[in-house]
Amino acid sequence: MPGSRSAEVAAYLLRRLGLAGLSVFGVVTLVFLLIHVIPGDPVDAMLGETAMAADKEALRHQLGLHRSIAVQYGRYLQRLGHGNFGRSLHSGRPVRRMIVARYPATIELAAAALVLALVIAVPLGVAAAARPRSFVNLISAGVALFGAAVPSLWLGPMLMLVFAVWLDWLPVSGRGTLAHLVLPALTLGIGMAALLARLLRATLLERLHEEFVRTARAKGAGRARAVVAHALPNALLPVITAVGLQAGALLSGAIITETIFSWPGIGRLLLLAIQTRDYPLVQGCVLVIALTYVALNLALDLLYAWVDPRVRLGGDPA
């Protein structure tokens, strides 16, 4: 019935929103506590360890760092409630403006890596499932092994060395043109492409042995049509879930990739903030990354529930 279905969707949406809110609150609290527990003093980082004790104490009072952790946490939550991320301890600029200036670059890089991963993974996974004992399957397995085994910390400099230094085909670092995007997107997306290709292959092989595919083959559908038109749509649910989870991982992985290629995104900003113990900037960057991750997963859960009604009813989709 339409009324009961709307109530199911509303209840599911409320549950997911509640869990998303709790997740964000947990991240905010954990990051605040961790950044205050790890060794290092932002006042020392700003003035130097040789500065006068009186100067350090005056700056500590000016920044509000002389208060207890509980008071600082309460003031931090109060500011967040008004959408105020505070000011950078070093530059004095509003954290929100600094993040807004860097965030588009990170989204651009993550989106390019995601598109690149899908462009590699979908045809490779489909071809490997259609011909499981062929040369294409060996290539798919090789790409998956390479992508899973090679860390971006090694892959990025190697790509830079080959394509930017030796061949001089692409720029070494920076942002501005499509050519600047190729190497960072490859570094970030190759691992995700490997995971998705193997996941899609395995799921497709399972679907190809199910009754509805055998029926389609019995009615005259060729193997390619059975894979693409019948098995592929039914194999996409776990792939959609993996894409959502990996999209969040792309944001965290961007910290290393942006640093390697001097990409002016939020990941590089976060690393600089950690090095200088810039508490408000670290908290703001992590909060924005966490919000993006939670929003992506929430959107994915809703899409999943829309595709498969058993999910919003609390059943087992398998």
C-alpha positions in Angstrom: 0.0 0.0 0.0 1.3 3.5 -0.8 0.7 4.8 2.7 2.6 2.0 4.5 5.4 2.3 2.0 5.8 6.0 2.7 5.9 5.3 6.4 8.5 2.6 5.9 10.7 5.0 3.9 10.2 7.8 6.5 11.1 5.5 9.3 14.2 4.2 7.5 15.3 7.7 6.6 14.9 8.8 10.3 17.0 5.8 11.5 19.7 6.6 9.0 19.8 10.3 9.8 20.0 9.5 13.5 23.0 7.1 13.0 24.6 9.7 10.7 24.3 12.4 13.4 25.8 10.0 16.0 28.7 9.2 13.7 29.5 12.9 13.1 29.3 13.6 16.9 31.6 10.7 17.6 34.1 11.9 15.0 34.0 15.5 16.3 34.6 14.3 19.9 37.3 11.8 19.1 39.3 14.3 16.9 39.1 17.0 19.6 40.4 14.6 22.3 43.1 13.1 20.1 44.5 16.4 18.9 44.8 17.6 22.5 46.4 14.3 23.7 49.1 13.8 21.1 52.5 15.4 22.1 53.3 18.9 20.9 52.3 22.4 21.9 51.0 24.8 19.3 52.4 27.7 21.2 55.9 26.2 20.9 55.3 25.7 17.2 54.3 29.3 16.7 56.9 31.1 18.9 59.7 28.5 19.0 60.9 26.6 22.1 63.4 29.3 22.9 60.7 32.0 23.3 60.2 33.7 26.7 57.9 31.9 29.1 55.9 35.1 29.6 55.3 35.4 25.9 54.2 31.8 25.7 51.8 32.2 28.5 50.3 35.4 27.0 49.7 33.7 23.7 48.2 30.7 25.4 45.7 33.0 27.2 45.0 34.8 23.9 44.2 31.6 22.1 42.2 30.2 25.0 44.5 27.2 25.5 44.9 27.9 29.2 41.4 26.7 29.9 40.6 23.0 30.8 39.9 20.5 28.0 36.3 20.3 29.1 35.8 24.0 28.8 37.6 24.1 25.4 35.4 21.2 24.2 32.2 23.0 25.3 33.2 26.2 23.6 34.1 24.2 20.5 30.7 22.5 20.3 29.0 25.9 21.0 30.8 27.4 18.0 30.0 24.5 15.8 26.4 24.9 16.7 26.5 28.3 15.1 28.4 27.0 12.0 31.6 28.7 13.3 34.8 26.5 12.9 37.0 29.1 14.7 40.1 30.8 13.4 43.5 29.3 12.5 46.0 29.6 15.3 48.7 30.5 12.8 47.2 32.6 10.1 44.3 34.0 12.1 42.0 33.5 9.1 38.5 31.8 9.6 38.9 28.1 9.2 35.7 27.8 7.2 37.1 30.2 4.5 40.3 28.2 4.4 38.5 25.0 3.9 36.1 26.4 1.3 39.0 27.6 -0.7 40.7 24.2 -0.7 37.6 21.8 -0.8 36.8 22.1 -4.6 40.3 20.9 -5.4 39.9 17.7 -3.3 36.4 17.0 -4.7 37.8 17.5 -8.2 40.6 15.0 -7.5 38.4 12.4 -5.8 35.8 12.6 -8.6 38.4 12.2 -11.3 39.9 9.2 -9.4 36.4 7.7 -9.0 35.5 8.1 -12.7 38.9 6.7 -13.7 38.4 3.7 -11.4 35.0 2.9 -12.9 36.2 3.3 -16.4 39.0 0.7 -15.7 37.0 -1.6 -13.4 33.6 -2.1 -15.2 34.9 -3.3 -18.6 37.7 -5.3 -17.0 35.3 -7.0 -14.5 32.6 -7.7 -17.1 35.2 -9.1 -19.6 36.8 -11.3 -17.0 33.4 -12.7 -15.9 32.3 -13.3 -19.5 35.5 -15.2 -20.3 36.8 -16.6 -16.9 39.5 -18.8 -18.5 40.7 -16.2 -21.0 43.7 -13.9 -21.2 41.5 -11.0 -20.2 40.9 -12.7 -16.9 44.6 -12.9 -16.3 45.0 -9.2 -17.0 42.1 -8.5 -14.6 43.8 -10.6 -11.9 47.1 -8.9 -12.6 45.6 -5.3 -12.3 43.8 -6.3 -9.1 47.0 -7.7 -7.5 49.0 -4.7 -8.6 46.4 -2.2 -7.4 45.9 -3.9 -4.0 49.6 -4.4 -3.4 51.1 -1.1 -4.4 50.7 1.8 -1.9 50.0 5.3 -3.3 53.1 6.5 -1.4 55.2 4.4 -3.9 53.0 4.6 -7.0 52.8 8.4 -7.0 56.5 9.1 -7.2 57.0 6.3 -9.7 54.3 7.7 -12.0 55.9 11.1 -11.6 59.3 9.8 -12.4 58.3 8.0 -15.6 55.6 10.3 -17.1 56.8 13.7 -15.9 60.6 13.4 -15.6 61.7 10.8 -18.1 59.0 11.1 -20.8 58.0 14.7 -20.0 54.4 14.0 -21.0 52.7 15.4 -18.0 53.4 18.1 -15.4 55.1 17.1 -12.2 52.8 18.9 -9.7 50.3 21.6 -9.3 46.7 22.2 -10.5 45.2 24.1 -13.4 44.8 21.9 -16.5 43.5 18.5 -17.2 47.0 17.3 -17.6 47.7 18.2 -14.0 44.9 15.9 -12.9 46.0 12.7 -14.7 48.8 11.4 -12.4 47.2 12.3 -9.0 43.9 10.7 -10.2 45.7 7.5 -11.4 47.6 7.3 -8.1 44.4 7.6 -6.1 42.1 5.5 -8.4 44.2 2.5 -9.3 43.6 0.7 -6.0 39.9 1.3 -6.1 39.8 0.1 -9.8 41.4 -3.2 -8.7 38.9 -3.8 -5.9 35.9 -3.0 -8.0 37.0 -5.1 -11.0 37.5 -8.2 -8.8 34.2 -7.6 -6.9 32.3 -7.1 -10.1 33.8 -10.3 -11.6 33.0 -12.4 -8.6 29.4 -11.1 -8.3 28.8 -11.5 -12.1 30.0 -15.1 -12.0 27.5 -15.9 -9.2 24.6 -14.3 -11.1 25.5 -16.2 -14.3 24.7 -19.5 -12.6 21.3 -18.3 -11.4 18.0 -19.5 -12.8 16.9 -16.2 -14.5 20.2 -16.1 -16.5 19.9 -19.7 -17.6 16.3 -19.1 -18.7 17.5 -16.1 -20.8 20.2 -18.3 -22.4 17.6 -21.0 -23.1 15.5 -18.4 -24.9 18.3 -17.6 -27.2 20.3 -14.8 -25.5 24.0 -14.9 -26.3 26.6 -15.0 -23.5 27.4 -11.3 -24.0 23.7 -10.3 -23.7 23.2 -12.6 -20.7 26.1 -10.9 -18.9 25.3 -7.3 -19.8 21.5 -7.2 -20.0 20.6 -9.8 -17.4 23.4 -10.5 -14.9 25.0 -7.1 -14.7 22.0 -5.1 -13.4 21.6 -7.7 -10.6 25.3 -7.6 -9.7 25.5 -3.9 -9.2 24.2 -3.7 -5.6 27.4 -4.8 -3.8 29.4 -2.8 -6.3 27.4 0.4 -5.4 28.1 -0.3 -1.7 31.8 -0.7 -2.4 31.8 2.5 -4.5 30.3 4.5 -1.6 32.8 3.1 1.0 35.7 3.6 -1.4 34.6 7.2 -2.2 35.1 8.0 1.5 38.4 6.3 1.4 39.4 8.4 -1.6 39.1 11.5 0.6 41.4 10.2 3.3 43.8 8.8 0.7 43.9 12.2 -0.9 46.0 13.4 2.0 49.0 11.5 0.7 48.4 12.0 -2.9 47.9 15.8 -2.6 51.1 16.0 -0.6 53.1 14.1 -3.3 51.8 16.2 -6.2 51.5 19.5 -4.3 47.7 19.4 -5.1 46.1 22.4 -3.2 43.3 20.4 -1.6 42.0 19.9 1.9 44.2 16.8 2.5 47.4 18.9 2.1 45.9 21.6 4.3 45.2 19.0 7.0 48.7 17.7 6.9 50.2 21.2 7.3 47.7 21.9 10.2 48.8 18.7 12.0 52.5 19.6 11.6 51.9 23.0 13.1 49.4 21.8 15.8 46.8 24.2 14.4 43.9 22.7 16.5 40.9 24.5 14.9 42.2 23.9 11.4 42.7 20.1 12.1 39.3 19.8 13.6 37.7 21.7 10.8 39.3 19.6 8.0 38.5 16.3 9.7 35.0 17.4 10.4 34.4 18.3 6.7 35.9 15.0 5.6 33.8 13.1 8.0 30.6 15.0 7.0 31.3 14.2 3.3 31.9 10.5 4.2 28.7 10.3 6.2 26.7 12.1 3.5 28.0 9.8 0.8 27.1 6.7 2.8 23.7 8.1 3.7 22.9 8.8 0.1 24.1 5.3 -0.8 22.0 3.6 1.9 18.9 5.5 0.6 19.8 4.4 -3.0 20.3 0.8 -1.8 16.9 0.8 0.0 15.2 2.3 -3.1 16.7 -0.5 -5.3 16.1 -3.3 -2.8 13.0 -2.9 -0.6 14.2 -5.7 1.8 16.8 -3.3 3.1 14.4 -0.7 4.5 12.3 -3.6 6.0 15.4 -4.8 7.9 15.6 -8.0 5.9 18.6 -9.8 4.4 19.1 -8.7 0.8 21.3 -11.7 0.0 
